[in-house]
Amino acid sequence: MRLLAFSDIHRDRNRAEHLVERAREADVLVGAGDYATMRVGLESTIEVLSAITVPAVLVPGNAESDTELCRACASWPAAHVLHGEALELAGAQFFGLGGGVPPTPFPWSFDLSEEEAAAKLDSCPEGAVLVVHSPPKGHLDKVRGRNLGSRAILEAIERKRPTLVLCGHVHQRWGEEAEIGTTPVVNVGPEGRFFDI
């Protein structure tokens, strides 16, 4: 199965159109959040992406809520919004968790506490493809000397041993990779990246 994964397009129409073109070579599209910018522009971005006909696994970022993303995707038949849920596609398990974890300082941000995230991550199947907006603590999360990632996501990766972890959120780490145990973790960024699983 070939995945095309991306994050943080922040209502950039050119990047969205480029993803539509590239998705022709994918079996599944994976979006790790932040389609909007500060809760603005979600509908127009999803309208462009909805030209993609392969199944799309999407999690909210901190720039849009799960409710807003579900509403924006209502007329996109291929879209599956995951926020604390699992989905099986062609024998592969996907689990999604969106939002900023831990909470950001921004009043407009869709965030979860570490405890809320841990409770949702409990139902992640072992060996799934884990799609999260926020990176795990200490991996792909350093900005100005501070680790901004999530302890709950790190602990879930250590316990559940996902096949692959796809994240975004920290723009300074787009395109970077890490490993937690044997699990690859990738901050996919807005250009999109292919993965064969």
Secondary structure, 3 states (H helix, E strand, C coil): CEEEEECCCCCCHHHHHHHHHHHHHCCEEEECCCCCECCECHHHHHHHHCCCCCCEEECCCCCCCHHHHHHHCCCCCCEEECCCEEEEECCEEEEEECCECCCCCCCCCCECCHHHHHHHHCCCCCCCEEEECCCECCCCCEECCEECCEHHHHHHHHHHCCCEEEECCCHHHCCCEEEECCEEEEECCCCCEEEEC
